[in-house]
Amino acid sequence: MNYTEALQYIEEKNKLGIVPGLDSIKELLKRLGNPEKKCKALHIAGTNGKGSIFAFVESALIEAGYKIGRYISPTIFTYLERFQINKRYMSEDTFTSLLDIVSVKISEMKKDGFNSPTAFEIETVIAYLYFAKEKCDYMLIECGMGGTLDATNVIPAPVVSVFAQISMDHMQFLGNTISEITKSKSGIIKNGTVCISAPQKRSAGNVLKKTCSEKNVNYIEVNEEDIKVVSEDENGICFNYKETGYSIKLLGEHQIINAATAIEVLKELNIKEEYIKNGLSKTVWKGRLTKVCDSPLMYVDGAHNEAAWTTLKNNINKYFTNKRIIYIIGVLKDKEYQKMVDILCNTMEYAITITPDTPRGLDKSILSELINKKGIVTDTADNAKEACEKAFAYAENLKQECMILVCGSLSFIADYLNMKFDYLEL
């Protein structure tokens, strides 16, 4: 098959949806020689911060000279972004050739009476095949959702199990309390390994500690009291962690916590301090409060659940005090978007809503009406160019200090991160 046919194959498998259980992926991996066992793995679960933590870890490991495979979901820019080695995306030819191999095994499975793996399971298998084939020193694996029954949870024993901060999300699959959600995510912890966690709410931390105790796992949780901020502005943050100084370009208190979690992971791997410092200072993770334009000031943030929206509001209050904020917002209809409006509405000067280009996208008119009921002037746009033109025009008419903020979901922000703003007619 060619690349277009390969994407069509994956799209067809997407129709299978989410199927709980690991039987199908384990069978497929066995028929492929269990590539998931051939590289050292770091496995991360959590609600917000997984990508940032592993972006810091990846950067430092590359600085130290290692070959790093990274499996990411969801992606922002392109489908093949999910498969990376040393920050380079997999090629179309490589993806097609690997899928050719995998699809043959899937056909054999179906003839033998097994269910077909889902799209996410197939993508996970391709990641493991790719990293094994390229002989990566480490592979950094992000859970898609949950932990125990997540397709990535077929790694026998990761070098480190890592947890970003855990909050409410995907309740229809994982549970209605932090404890229930954490119990699901804690399934990635394997006997006799090491578990490193960002600071957790007590209910989450207690579940992780209990699981680690039962599995004879050393549990390390970042203590926020070990973090001291030295300086911060919209260009970056300098901080001390356990009395050692570091600097990062990513903004927000949550990114300091993510960096500290990455530091603990890197120290567990015996990475030299100079590589840790250099790696953290060079880390870029687009779509996380990323500046894309100076005049007018414009940022893009992929916050897409309650905890992330709260963090975004805190960062607005910290870095952009007294600025009048023009929003461009798109959300998914299976998210708690009413809570997003409640959290962010008192920071909104004006809001332009869009419908993300995905079957899960919430209609822009529904979101616009919801925001308008809060007393905020709203408008809608059909695409990124129209949204930016309306936002820029509104900023020009304000004649006051303002900024434009694109947020609501990771699913639509690539257009704004890639946009060249000098062509817009204002």
HELIX and SHEET records of a PDB file:
HELIX    1   1 TYR A    3  ASN A   14  1                                  12    
HELIX    2   2 ASP A   23  ARG A   31  1                                   9    
HELIX    3   3 PRO A   35  LYS A   37  5                                   3    
HELIX    4   4 LYS A   50  GLU A   63  1                                  14    
HELIX    5   5 TYR A   79  ARG A   82  5                                   4    
HELIX    6   6 GLU A   92  LYS A  111  1                                  20    
HELIX    7   7 ALA A  119  LYS A  133  1                                  15    
HELIX    8   8 MET A  171  LEU A  174  1                                   4    
HELIX    9   9 ILE A  178  LYS A  185  1                                   8    
HELIX   10  10 SER A  186  ILE A  188  5                                   3    
HELIX   11  11 ARG A  202  GLU A  214  1                                  13    
HELIX   12  12 GLU A  224  ASP A  226  5                                   3    
HELIX   13  13 GLU A  253  GLU A  268  1                                  16    
HELIX   14  14 GLU A  273  LYS A  282  1                                  10    
HELIX   15  15 GLU A  306  TYR A  319  1                                  14    
HELIX   16  16 TYR A  337  LEU A  344  1                                   8    
HELIX   17  17 CYS A  345  THR A  347  5                                   3    
HELIX   18  18 LYS A  364  ASN A  372  1                                   9    
HELIX   19  19 ALA A  384  LEU A  398  1                                  15    
HELIX   20  20 ALA A  414  ASN A  418  1                                   5    
HELIX   21  21 PHE A  421  TYR A  423  5                                   3    
SHEET    1   A 8 ARG A  88  TYR A  89  0                                        
SHEET    2   A 8 PHE A  83  ILE A  85 -1                                        
SHEET    3   A 8 ILE A  68  TYR A  71 -1                                        
SHEET    4   A 8 TYR A 138  GLU A 142  1                                        
SHEET    5   A 8 LYS A  40  ALA A  45  1                                        
SHEET    6   A 8 VAL A 160  PHE A 163  1                                        
SHEET    7   A 8 VAL A 194  SER A 197  1                                        
SHEET    8   A 8 ASN A 218  GLU A 221  1                                        
SHEET    1   B 3 ILE A 227  ASP A 233  0                                        
SHEET    2   B 3 GLY A 236  TYR A 241 -1                                        
SHEET    3   B 3 THR A 244  ILE A 248 -1                                        
SHEET    1   C 6 THR A 290  ASP A 294  0                                        
SHEET    2   C 6 LEU A 297  VAL A 300 -1                                        
SHEET    3   C 6 CYS A 402  CYS A 407  1                                        
SHEET    4   C 6 ARG A 324  ILE A 329  1                                        
SHEET    5   C 6 MET A 348  THR A 353  1                                        
SHEET    6   C 6 THR A 378  THR A 380  1                                        
END                                                                             
